[in-house]
Amino acid sequence: MKQLILGYYFLLINAFLSLPLMAQEGDYFYTNFETPSDQIDNANFQITQDLNGIMCVANRAGVLRFDGVNWEIISTPGAVFSLAVDSLNRLYVGGRFGFGYLQRNDNFDLTYQSLSDSVRSGQDIFDVKLLGGKTYFLNQKNVFVYNGENISAIGLENASTFITMAVFNNNIILSTDAGNTYQLQDSTLATARGLPNEDSPVLFINASPGGTKHVMGTAESALFIHQNNTWLPLQIDDEGYISESELVGASWINENLIAVATLDGGVVFIDVDKRKVNQIINYRSGLPDNEVFAMGVDRDKGLWVAHEFGFTRVTPELAFRRFGTFPGLDGSLTSVTTYDGKLYVATSVGVFYLAEVKDYDEVTYFVKQKTTNTNQPKKAKTSNTKSDRPKKRGVLGFLKKNRNNPQQSTTSSNSSKKGFLSNVFNKSEDGSAWQRRTRRELRSIRYQYTAVDGIESKTTQLIKANGSLLVVGLDGITEVTSSQSQRVTDEPIRYAFHSAKSNLLIVSTFFDDVQVFQYQNNQWQLQGAILGIEDLVQHITEDSDGNFWLVGSDVVFKAGRSGGRLTLENEYDFDNPFFEDAYTFEYNGETKFINSAGYFEIDESKALLTPDEDLIDALGLPKKYLRGDNGVVWTFDGTSWTEIGKETRQGAELLNVFSDLNYIAEDSNGLWIIDGSNGLVRLSLQEYERLNSQLPVYLKEVRVGSRKIKPSNALEISQQESSVSFNFIQPDYAGVFKFEYQYRLEGLREQWSDWSAANRVIDFPYLPDGKYVLHVQTKDVFGQIVSVAPMEFTVVPPYWKQPWFYALEVVLFGALFILSFRLNRIDHKYRILSRLLAFMTLIITVEFVQTIAENRFETESSPVVEFFIQVSIAFLILPIEMILRKAFFKGSGDSLVDKSTKAETGEVSKA
C-alpha cells in the first residue's frame, strides 16, 4: 500500500514537472473591450457572430452588437439567454420572455419579432440550435421546433428538467439534470445511446470547425473527445485545475485546439492531439476576472470571453505573444534579449530575467498498516467522490435547477458512526492501524521575473559576446554568465558597441570620452581611450571595411585600427540645431546617417554631412527611427517599419501593426518588441502566414439626412433630402490589420481618395441629380487590397425638376400662348381679357425660361454671385421676351404696357 501511494504521488509530481514551459512561448495576444457602462451592463450569457462579422451577445438588456468600433443594444422584452444565426443571416433569440428573431423595420432598424406569443409555457429559453432548416428552442421542460411557418412542442414528462441541447451526428441531443440523455426523433424523445459516462448530465457537445471531432463535457467536469466514431476520455496533464475550477463550457479554436471555460479559473487551452495544456488565461496572466460568463469564437479564430468587466478577445494563432504580463517586472523597458535559455529584460531600474517558480505544499497523509489479525469481516467501503459534492451551476444555473426540488431518497445505517480521528488513530475492526506521513506536493508551476543581483540602476543595452551577456547602463558594464557575474567597468555608459570581427568593445561614457576594451584571457581588458573625441557619442557602428563610425551631438567621427589600437582618422560636421539623436548605418556599401530631418551622406571635399536626396526619395522621410540591437537602425515612414541597410525578413511586415514602438531586437526565430505602452511582445516570423482576416467588407448602412435606408444596388435618393452618407465596415477585432479605406464616385469624381481609416464613413453633403457608381476598397497593414462590389445609385431631382413636369409646363404654357394669340385676333369685346391673358402668359413664359436657365447654371456660391448670374440670364432671355411680345401684339405699335395704359385712360381706339 505504501509503495502504491508513493508511486502515485511520484507520477503526479512528474506530470506537473512535464507541463509545457508556457513562459517560453509567452501569453497569447489578447485585447480587452469595455462596453459603454452608462448604457449596457456586463451580464452576458452567449456570444456568436453573424455573417457580416458583427459580434452578437445575449445580454440582460437585449441583444448587444459590436462591429469593432460601435456598440449598440437591440431592446427585447426581457433578458436574452441564447442566440443562433441561420444561413440567411437571421438572428434567432431566446430569453426570459420567450423566443423570436430580429429583423429590420421600415426605418432599417433592427427590432425583435416574437414567435412565442401564442405558445404556452414558452418562456425562459436558455438554448437555441439550428439543424436541417429548423430552429430549436429549449427551456426546462420543453423543446420548441420552428420550421419557418409552424411551431411544435415536445415536452419532458418526468420530474427532471432539461439542462443541455446539442447537435451530434446530425441529431438533436437533450440532457437532463437526472443524467438522462435523449435524442429527438420525429417529434418524440428517444434514449440516446453511444455516449460516454451516460449516468452523468451532459453540459455540452460541440463540433470542431471542420466537423471531424466533437468535445463533450459532463457535470463531473469530465471531458471526452469523439474522433473516428469513438469517444475517448480527454485525459490531460492538468485535469485537476479544470475540476476544481468548475467546467462550464468549451469552444474549438481550430481542429486541434479547444478552449475550456471554467467558473472561477479562467480559460484553459488544450492541445487535443498531444493531450496537454497549452496555456491558462486567468487573472494572473491578464484576464480581468476568473469567472467566465460565456465564450464564442469568431471567423478569425479569436476567442471572445465574457466576464464581469466586459470582454477579452484572445488570439492563440496570432504570431504575437505577450511577455510583459508576468509578475516581478519593474520600471520602463529599454532592451530585451535571450541568453542561456532565459529571457532578460533591461529596464530603468535594473535587469530582470524570466524564471520558472515551483510552488509546493506540505501535505499530510495516512498509510494503513495491517496487523496479524485477519479474521475480522470486511466492512463495505464508503466513498466521498466528486459526484457526492454539491455542484456549482454557473451563470445560467438558476434556469437549469429543478424548481420542484424533489426530495432525494436517503439510506441510513444502524451501525454507530465513529469520528474521523477515532478511525485514524485507533485500530479498526480488521486489526489495522493508520500512520501519519508528510510529503512535498507540487501545487503549481508559474513564471515570474527576478532581478539580477548587483544591478539597481537604469540599464539600456544587453549585448551577447563570447558566450556571456554584457549588461550596459548607469552602473557601468557587468558581464553575466550562466554561473556568475563580474563588473567590467564602473563608469556609467551612454552607449556600447561590440565588434564581432575584432572582438572589441567600444563604449561611450557619460564623461564624453570613448574607451576601447579587448577580450583577452577570458576577460575584458581596457586598452585605452580614442584620443581626440570629447563628445556625447550616442551611436557606434562598424562598416564592411573595418572602420568605426561614432556619432556625436553635431560631429561624426571616423576611427580605424593603427598599430593594434583605434585612432581617430576624420571628423565630419553636421547641422543639428535641436540636439536630436542621430544614428549611422551602412546602405549598399556606403555609410549613411539619419535624424528627423532625413538621410545624409558624407561630402569628403567639405568634411560635412549633406542630405542624400536619392535615399530620401527611395525611403521617404522618417517619421520615427529607433536605435536597435548593437548598431541596427529601424525607421517608420508612417506605413511600415524597415531595418535600414538589410533585406527585409519574410514576415517582418507584421511590425507594421505597431505605429508606436520604442525598441526592436532580432533573434533567430523572430523579433522582440517594446511598444509605446511599455509592453513586451514577441513576434514569431514562422507563424506570420496565419495572420489573414476572414471577415468581409460590407455596407453597414446608408443615411439620407438623418434617416437610415436599406442598402441596395438600385438606390434612389431624393435630392431634396440633402446629405448622403455610406458607412462601410471591415471588423478588426484584434487591432492588427489597421484597415484603411479609399473611394471614388463615378459620375462626380474619377480620382481615388487618399487612403484613410476615416473613409469608412463616406459623406456627400450635396450631390446633383444623376446616376452614380460608388467604388470602395480597403487595404490592411500588409498592403493587401480588397475591393467592394460597386454600388449604383441615383439622385432623383424633385418633381418640379422632372422631365414630365417640364413637359406639363410646356403644354400648359403652349395652351396659354395659343389662347392668348387667338383671343387677340377675335372680336374687340374680348380685347381686355386677351391683353391680360397675353400679359400673364408672357410673364410666366419668361420666368419659366429663366428658371430653367438658373437650374442649369446653379452654384453654391455667395448671394452676390447668384445675383449677377440672374442679371446675366435676364439679359440673355431679353430677345425671347421681344419675340413673344411681337407675336402677341402683331400689328400694333404699342407695347403691352402702352396698350394697358391706354386702355385705362380710354385712349385705345375701337377696333
Order of alpha helices (4+ residues) and beta strands (2+ residues): alpha-alpha-beta-beta-beta-beta-beta-beta-beta-beta-beta-beta-beta-beta-beta-beta-beta-beta-beta-beta-beta-beta-beta-alpha-beta-beta-beta-beta-beta-beta-beta-beta-beta-beta-beta-alpha-alpha-beta-beta-beta-beta-beta-beta-beta-beta-beta-beta-beta-beta-beta-beta-beta-beta-beta-alpha-beta-beta-beta-beta-beta-beta-beta-beta-beta-beta-beta-beta-beta-beta-beta-alpha-alpha-alpha-alpha-alpha
